[in-house]
Amino acid sequence: MPLEIIELKAEKGIKKKRPLLFVHGSFCCAAIWRYRFMPYFASLGHDCYAVSLSGHGQSGSSWSLHFYGLADYMEDVKNAVAQIDGDPVLIGHSLGGMVVQKYMEKHTPPAAVLMNSVPPSGTNGSAMHMLNTAPDLYWALSQAILFSSPEVVQFDQLRRLLITQDTHPASLADAHGFFQPESLRAIMDIALWDIPRRPSVTTTPTFVIGGDVDVMIPTSSLQETADFYKADLHIVKDGPHALMLDKCWQDVADTIEDWINRKAP
């Protein structure tokens, strides 16, 4: 099955830095990264790549989506890394952060960034957080999972899930068309079936970054992830779930860039 890997090479005339591989979260595909993060990091000297996980975007057919789990997504990352010239820093968001964690169980990337990532204990704690703080969004997202139809989540609900209310809605509208169903098998894997059972045995420098107003991943989950991997932690004030789409995106990108320059030059 051919993988969809979109790429944007570093701007010419700028000193080349390590390549970056972006791994998207649930209900979307590689294109979520191309609006702000990929052009910005390419302007800083990074060759940028983003992979669509199996059954997402143009990676395989949608009919087979529910056959894929975390192990398959980890293989996607492995295959994407093999196609990149140079050893890339991995940047995973939400579900993609868990995929990166599974990859680190067997591989040693030069560095890893876990952005609003599902924590090592899985999604149960996050589900309780969401049920307590935003029950209407919890039920809307549950229906999207159960019926494999993200269309049941209204645009205003999606906005509340992903970005802050004072971020221009066009920021989300650009990416809205790429939202798609998520694998039920993968949803079960990140809840319990295939969560990391032990800290990575590798020595990968790891950076956990997330927002303090994320309705899906609470700051306690970010702290859990940082403790599990003995990672650096940065909490983005007033940061929501989709940091790459929010008004704060450039501050977040600059924070990640500064960390990469120090930990994986």
VEXNU-68998 format. One record per residue (C-alpha): residue in one letter; residue number from 0; x, y, z. Coordinates in pm, 1 decimal. Example, Ala and Ser with C-alpha at 12.3 -4.5 7.8 and 13.67 -1.06 7.14 Angstrom:
REM VEXNU-68998
["A" 0 [1230.0 -450.0 780.0]],
["S" 1 [1367.0 -106.0 714.0]],
***
This chain:
REM VEXNU-68998
["M" 0 [0.0 0.0 0.0]],
["P" 1 [157.9 332.8 -103.0]],
["L" 2 [186.0 587.8 174.7]],
["E" 3 [90.3 948.2 120.1]],
["I" 4 [386.0 1160.5 226.9]],
["I" 5 [366.5 1529.5 156.0]],
["E" 6 [688.8 1726.1 164.0]],
["L" 7 [816.7 2079.2 163.0]],
["K" 8 [1189.3 2128.3 126.7]],
["A" 9 [1384.0 2389.6 319.8]],
["E" 10 [1405.8 2728.4 158.1]],
["K" 11 [1718.9 2775.9 -50.1]],
["G" 12 [1995.7 2990.8 84.3]],
["I" 13 [1929.0 2892.3 445.0]],
["K" 14 [2155.5 2663.1 645.9]],
["K" 15 [2007.6 2313.9 638.2]],
["K" 16 [1887.3 2165.2 965.8]],
["R" 17 [1751.2 1824.4 1060.7]],
["P" 18 [1449.0 1705.0 863.1]],
["L" 19 [1114.9 1686.3 1042.9]],
["L" 20 [844.9 1420.5 1010.8]],
["F" 21 [497.4 1523.4 1125.3]],
["V" 22 [244.1 1261.3 1239.0]],
["H" 23 [-119.8 1370.6 1247.8]],
["G" 24 [-385.2 1290.5 1506.4]],
["S" 25 [-721.7 1116.9 1475.2]],
["F" 26 [-990.9 1211.2 1223.6]],
["C" 27 [-751.6 1386.3 983.0]],
["C" 28 [-448.7 1333.8 757.0]],
["A" 29 [-106.3 1472.9 665.5]],
["A" 30 [-251.3 1786.7 508.9]],
["I" 31 [-333.6 1927.3 854.8]],
["W" 32 [34.0 2028.1 882.7]],
["R" 33 [75.2 2205.1 549.8]],
["Y" 34 [-98.8 2532.0 636.9]],
["R" 35 [136.4 2680.6 894.9]],
["F" 36 [388.4 2442.6 1049.9]],
["M" 37 [544.6 2299.4 734.4]],
["P" 38 [598.3 2634.0 554.7]],
["Y" 39 [728.8 2793.1 872.8]],
["F" 40 [975.0 2518.7 961.4]],
["A" 41 [1087.6 2501.6 597.0]],
["S" 42 [1164.1 2874.7 619.4]],
["L" 43 [1389.4 2794.5 916.8]],
["G" 44 [1594.6 2537.4 722.5]],
["H" 45 [1414.3 2206.6 779.7]],
["D" 46 [1305.6 1967.8 506.5]],
["C" 47 [950.6 1893.5 620.9]],
["Y" 48 [750.9 1574.8 567.1]],
["A" 49 [406.6 1467.0 685.9]],
["V" 50 [267.1 1115.6 655.8]],
["S" 51 [-96.0 1014.4 624.8]],
["L" 52 [-143.8 705.0 839.6]],
["S" 53 [-300.9 393.4 684.4]],
["G" 54 [-661.0 452.3 581.4]],
["H" 55 [-620.1 830.4 607.8]],
["G" 56 [-586.2 1082.7 329.0]],
["Q" 57 [-442.6 909.6 23.4]],
["S" 58 [-278.9 625.0 219.0]],
["G" 59 [-478.3 321.1 115.4]],
["S" 60 [-854.3 297.3 79.7]],
["S" 61 [-1106.2 414.9 337.6]],
["W" 62 [-1294.0 81.3 333.7]],
["S" 63 [-1003.9 -85.5 517.4]],
["L" 64 [-970.1 190.1 779.9]],
["H" 65 [-1106.8 -9.7 1073.2]],
["F" 66 [-857.2 -293.6 1018.2]],
["Y" 67 [-566.8 -64.0 1110.5]],
["G" 68 [-434.3 -19.4 1463.3]],
["L" 69 [-141.2 142.2 1640.4]],
["A" 70 [99.3 -127.2 1522.1]],
["D" 71 [11.4 -46.8 1160.8]],
["Y" 72 [48.3 326.1 1221.5]],
["M" 73 [388.8 265.6 1379.3]],
["E" 74 [493.1 75.2 1066.2]],
["D" 75 [376.3 372.1 858.7]],
["V" 76 [612.5 597.9 1051.9]],
["K" 77 [892.7 343.5 1012.2]],
["N" 78 [834.9 329.8 635.9]],
["A" 79 [814.7 708.0 609.7]],
["V" 80 [1143.4 751.0 799.4]],
["A" 81 [1307.8 505.7 556.1]],
["Q" 82 [1208.4 729.4 263.5]],
["I" 83 [1356.3 1046.1 412.0]],
["D" 84 [1711.7 1154.0 340.3]],
["G" 85 [1849.5 1201.3 690.8]],
["D" 86 [1724.4 1097.6 1032.4]],
["P" 87 [1416.6 1311.3 1106.6]],
["V" 88 [1290.2 1453.5 1431.7]],
["L" 89 [941.1 1314.2 1489.2]],
["I" 90 [656.9 1550.6 1579.7]],
["G" 91 [333.2 1375.1 1673.5]],
["H" 92 [2.5 1537.0 1764.4]],
["S" 93 [-269.0 1373.3 1978.7]],
["L" 94 [-310.5 1016.2 1844.3]],
["G" 95 [4.2 1082.1 1639.1]],
["G" 96 [189.2 1143.4 1965.8]],
["M" 97 [93.3 795.3 2081.1]],
["V" 98 [210.9 655.5 1746.4]],
["V" 99 [547.8 823.3 1803.6]],
["Q" 100 [561.6 672.5 2154.1]],
["K" 101 [504.4 325.2 2009.8]],
["Y" 102 [774.2 390.7 1749.9]],
["M" 103 [1019.3 480.6 2026.6]],
["E" 104 [965.3 141.3 2190.2]],
["K" 105 [1179.8 -12.1 1915.2]],
["H" 106 [1357.2 276.4 1743.5]],
["T" 107 [1571.7 572.6 1840.9]],
["P" 108 [1492.2 890.0 1650.2]],
["P" 109 [1724.6 1185.6 1712.5]],
["A" 110 [1443.2 1359.7 1903.0]],
["A" 111 [1067.5 1344.4 1948.8]],
["V" 112 [806.1 1612.7 2011.6]],
["L" 113 [476.1 1497.2 2165.4]],
["M" 114 [222.0 1774.5 2111.3]],
["N" 115 [-103.7 1746.1 2307.5]],
["S" 116 [-34.2 1374.6 2291.9]],
["V" 117 [-245.5 1091.2 2424.2]],
["P" 118 [-61.3 994.6 2745.8]],
["P" 119 [96.9 652.8 2807.9]],
["S" 120 [-202.5 543.8 3019.8]],
["G" 121 [-434.1 587.1 2721.3]],
["T" 122 [-748.3 791.2 2666.0]],
["N" 123 [-963.5 690.5 2962.2]],
["G" 124 [-845.2 976.8 3183.3]],
["S" 125 [-886.7 1219.5 2896.5]],
["A" 126 [-1240.2 1092.1 2836.2]],
["M" 127 [-1333.0 1156.4 3198.9]],
["H" 128 [-1181.7 1504.9 3180.8]],
["M" 129 [-1385.6 1583.1 2871.5]],
["L" 130 [-1704.3 1433.9 3015.6]],
["N" 131 [-1668.3 1653.3 3324.6]],
["T" 132 [-1572.2 1978.1 3152.8]],
["A" 133 [-1744.8 1964.6 2812.1]],
["P" 134 [-2008.8 1686.9 2811.8]],
["D" 135 [-2178.3 1806.4 2492.5]],
["L" 136 [-1848.1 1784.2 2305.2]],
["Y" 137 [-1781.1 1442.9 2458.9]],
["W" 138 [-2110.4 1306.6 2327.4]],
["A" 139 [-2062.0 1465.7 1984.8]],
["L" 140 [-1716.6 1310.9 1952.7]],
["S" 141 [-1847.4 975.0 2080.0]],
["Q" 142 [-2109.4 976.0 1803.6]],
["A" 143 [-1843.7 1058.9 1546.1]],
["I" 144 [-1645.7 755.5 1664.9]],
["L" 145 [-1945.6 520.9 1693.5]],
["F" 146 [-2093.3 606.8 1354.3]],
["S" 147 [-1756.2 664.8 1181.5]],
["S" 148 [-1888.7 1001.7 1072.8]],
["P" 149 [-1712.9 1321.9 1180.3]],
["E" 150 [-1991.2 1513.7 1002.0]],
["V" 151 [-2207.5 1475.6 1314.4]],
["V" 152 [-1973.8 1721.1 1489.3]],
["Q" 153 [-2098.7 2067.4 1397.4]],
["F" 154 [-1848.0 2331.8 1292.3]],
["D" 155 [-1893.9 2532.3 1612.0]],
["Q" 156 [-1836.7 2217.9 1819.0]],
["L" 157 [-1525.5 2136.2 1618.1]],
["R" 158 [-1403.3 2488.9 1678.4]],
["R" 159 [-1447.7 2446.2 2054.2]],
["L" 160 [-1269.0 2111.2 2038.0]],
["L" 161 [-965.5 2235.6 1848.5]],
["I" 162 [-899.6 2609.8 1866.6]],
["T" 163 [-962.7 2906.5 2095.6]],
["Q" 164 [-1271.1 3118.2 2042.7]],
["D" 165 [-1070.3 3428.1 1947.2]],
["T" 166 [-885.4 3244.4 1669.6]],
["H" 167 [-1033.8 3335.9 1332.2]],
["P" 168 [-1262.4 3052.5 1214.3]],
["A" 169 [-1097.9 3058.4 871.2]],
["S" 170 [-799.9 2892.7 1038.2]],
["L" 171 [-1014.2 2586.2 1100.0]],
["A" 172 [-1220.1 2617.1 781.6]],
["D" 173 [-904.6 2566.4 573.0]],
["A" 174 [-851.0 2224.2 727.5]],
["H" 175 [-1214.0 2126.4 782.5]],
["G" 176 [-1243.2 1935.2 455.6]],
["F" 177 [-970.3 1693.2 558.7]],
["F" 178 [-1153.2 1556.8 862.9]],
["Q" 179 [-1252.1 1193.6 820.6]],
["P" 180 [-1355.9 884.3 1019.6]],
["E" 181 [-1106.3 719.8 1254.8]],
["S" 182 [-1026.4 350.1 1291.8]],
["L" 183 [-1229.4 184.8 1568.2]],
["R" 184 [-941.9 -56.0 1622.6]],
["A" 185 [-701.6 234.5 1674.4]],
["I" 186 [-947.3 399.5 1913.7]],
["M" 187 [-951.9 80.6 2122.2]],
["D" 188 [-572.8 51.4 2103.6]],
["I" 189 [-515.5 397.4 2247.8]],
["A" 190 [-778.8 339.4 2516.8]],
["L" 191 [-616.7 24.5 2654.8]],
["W" 192 [-521.8 -251.3 2411.1]],
["D" 193 [-185.2 -124.5 2287.6]],
["I" 194 [-72.8 153.9 2519.3]],
["P" 195 [298.4 175.1 2612.0]],
["R" 196 [364.5 -68.7 2895.7]],
["R" 197 [704.4 66.4 2992.6]],
["P" 198 [916.1 373.0 2927.5]],
["S" 199 [1118.4 373.4 2609.9]],
["V" 200 [1449.0 191.6 2644.9]],
["T" 201 [1597.3 436.2 2397.0]],
["T" 202 [1773.5 759.3 2482.0]],
["T" 203 [1558.9 975.6 2258.0]],
["P" 204 [1540.6 1338.0 2378.6]],
["T" 205 [1168.8 1402.1 2417.2]],
["F" 206 [968.4 1723.2 2441.1]],
["V" 207 [610.4 1725.6 2570.0]],
["I" 208 [416.9 2037.5 2476.8]],
["G" 209 [47.6 2114.0 2511.8]],
["G" 210 [-209.8 2374.3 2597.2]],
["D" 211 [-373.6 2442.8 2931.3]],
["V" 212 [-723.2 2488.2 2780.8]],
["D" 213 [-724.9 2168.4 2575.4]],
["V" 214 [-1068.3 2012.7 2630.4]],
["M" 215 [-939.3 1666.9 2533.8]],
["I" 216 [-591.0 1634.8 2686.6]],
["P" 217 [-565.4 1787.2 3037.2]],
["T" 218 [-238.3 1922.5 3174.5]],
["S" 219 [-225.3 1627.6 3415.4]],
["S" 220 [-189.2 1400.7 3110.2]],
["L" 221 [91.8 1617.1 2975.9]],
["Q" 222 [269.2 1587.4 3309.9]],
["E" 223 [214.6 1211.3 3310.5]],
["T" 224 [374.1 1181.4 2966.5]],
["A" 225 [669.6 1397.9 3066.1]],
["D" 226 [725.2 1194.8 3384.1]],
["F" 227 [698.7 864.0 3196.0]],
["Y" 228 [970.8 959.0 2946.9]],
["K" 229 [1170.5 1192.5 3173.9]],
["A" 230 [1098.1 1451.1 2907.0]],
["D" 231 [1109.1 1828.8 2895.1]],
["L" 232 [762.7 1981.4 2944.3]],
["H" 233 [615.3 2308.7 2823.2]],
["I" 234 [257.0 2417.3 2893.0]],
["V" 235 [121.4 2672.6 2646.6]],
["K" 236 [-89.0 2932.6 2827.0]],
["D" 237 [-437.2 2950.2 2673.8]],
["G" 238 [-334.1 2682.3 2426.8]],
["P" 239 [-605.9 2452.5 2282.1]],
["H" 240 [-580.9 2106.5 2124.6]],
["A" 241 [-490.9 2196.2 1764.8]],
["L" 242 [-191.6 2416.7 1840.8]],
["M" 243 [-85.6 2403.8 1475.7]],
["L" 244 [-408.2 2580.5 1369.9]],
["D" 245 [-459.9 2819.1 1658.7]],
["K" 246 [-360.1 3187.3 1672.5]],
["C" 247 [-69.8 3081.4 1898.1]],
["W" 248 [78.2 2852.6 1632.4]],
["Q" 249 [394.2 3057.5 1567.5]],
["D" 250 [483.6 3087.3 1936.5]],
["V" 251 [440.5 2710.3 1963.2]],
["A" 252 [653.8 2651.7 1653.0]],
["D" 253 [926.1 2882.3 1787.4]],
["T" 254 [925.9 2696.6 2119.9]],
["I" 255 [963.3 2363.7 1938.0]],
["E" 256 [1236.4 2504.0 1712.1]],
["D" 257 [1432.9 2635.6 2009.2]],
["W" 258 [1412.0 2296.1 2179.2]],
["I" 259 [1519.7 2108.1 1864.4]],
["N" 260 [1815.2 2342.4 1817.4]],
["R" 261 [1929.9 2265.2 2170.5]],
["K" 262 [1855.0 1892.9 2187.7]],
["A" 263 [1898.7 1767.5 1829.8]],
["P" 264 [2111.5 2017.5 1635.7]],
***
